Amino acid sequence: MDVTAVAPDAFRARWEAALTELELDVAETEAMLAGDHVARPASPWTPPSDLGPLPEPLRARAELLLERQAEVAQRLSEALVLSRRQARLTEVLRAGGPRRPVYLDAAG
């Protein structure tokens, strides 16, 4: 059955629901990156397989969502790099053992 053969309102409603679900997923990731400690969903968002082509009236919304996703992906990448650097620094500091004073203030 052609997915576009369903009633136009139902077809659009299915697309709107899919976009809303994806927008919520992106918003959760944005909140996590902002440090709001949002619990991640049990399962990641997966696109419905039978949506058919995007209705033209939803194109602008989908394009904005795509831009948000790209921005979030960039921010996640940057956060990952920073996290790896911090982990390496922590390992180096742990490997060095306890710090010893370099100078002794004998006059003090």
C-alpha positions in Angstrom: 0.0 0.0 0.0 1.2 3.5 -0.9 1.7 5.4 2.4 0.7 8.6 0.7 -2.6 7.0 -0.2 -3.9 7.5 3.4 -6.0 10.5 4.1 -3.8 13.7 3.8 -4.5 14.8 7.4 -3.5 11.4 8.8 -0.4 11.3 6.6 0.6 14.8 7.8 -0.2 13.9 11.4 2.1 10.9 11.3 4.9 13.1 10.0 4.2 15.7 12.7 4.3 13.1 15.4 7.6 11.8 14.0 9.1 15.3 13.9 7.9 16.0 17.4 9.4 12.9 18.8 12.7 13.7 17.2 12.6 17.3 18.4 12.1 16.0 21.9 15.1 13.8 21.6 17.2 16.7 20.3 15.9 18.9 23.2 17.0 16.3 25.7 20.4 16.1 24.2 20.7 20.0 24.3 19.7 19.9 27.9 22.2 17.3 28.7 24.9 19.4 27.0 23.8 22.4 29.1 24.5 20.4 32.2 20.9 19.8 33.2 21.5 16.1 33.8 18.6 14.8 31.8 18.0 11.1 32.0 18.4 9.5 28.6 15.5 7.5 27.1 15.6 3.8 27.4 15.8 3.4 23.6 17.1 5.9 21.0 14.8 7.5 18.5 14.4 5.4 15.4 12.7 6.8 12.3 9.4 5.2 11.3 9.9 3.1 8.2 6.6 3.8 6.5 6.3 7.6 6.5 6.7 8.2 2.9 7.8 11.6 1.5 7.9 14.7 3.8 4.8 16.9 3.2 5.9 20.3 1.8 4.2 22.3 4.6 6.5 20.5 7.1 9.7 21.2 5.1 10.8 24.3 7.0 10.2 22.6 10.4 12.3 19.6 9.2 15.1 21.9 8.0 15.3 23.7 11.3 15.4 20.4 13.1 18.2 19.2 10.8 20.2 22.4 11.7 19.6 21.8 15.4 20.8 18.2 15.0 23.9 19.3 13.2 24.7 21.8 15.9 24.1 19.3 18.7 26.3 16.8 16.9 29.1 19.4 16.8 28.7 20.2 20.4 28.7 16.5 21.4 31.9 16.0 19.4 33.5 19.0 21.2 32.4 17.7 24.6 33.8 14.3 23.8 37.2 15.7 22.9 37.2 17.8 26.1 36.2 14.8 28.1 39.0 12.7 26.6 41.6 15.4 27.4 40.4 15.6 31.0 40.6 11.8 31.3 44.1 11.7 30.0 45.1 14.5 32.3 43.6 12.6 35.3 45.6 9.5 34.3 48.8 11.5 34.1 48.2 13.1 37.5 47.4 9.7 39.1 50.5 8.1 37.6 52.7 10.8 39.1 51.8 9.8 42.6 51.4 12.3 45.5 52.8 15.7 44.9 55.8 16.8 46.8 56.6 20.5 47.5 59.3 21.9 45.2 60.3 24.7 47.5 60.4 24.8 51.3 59.6 28.1 53.0 62.1 28.0 55.8 61.6 31.6 56.8 57.9 31.3 57.0 
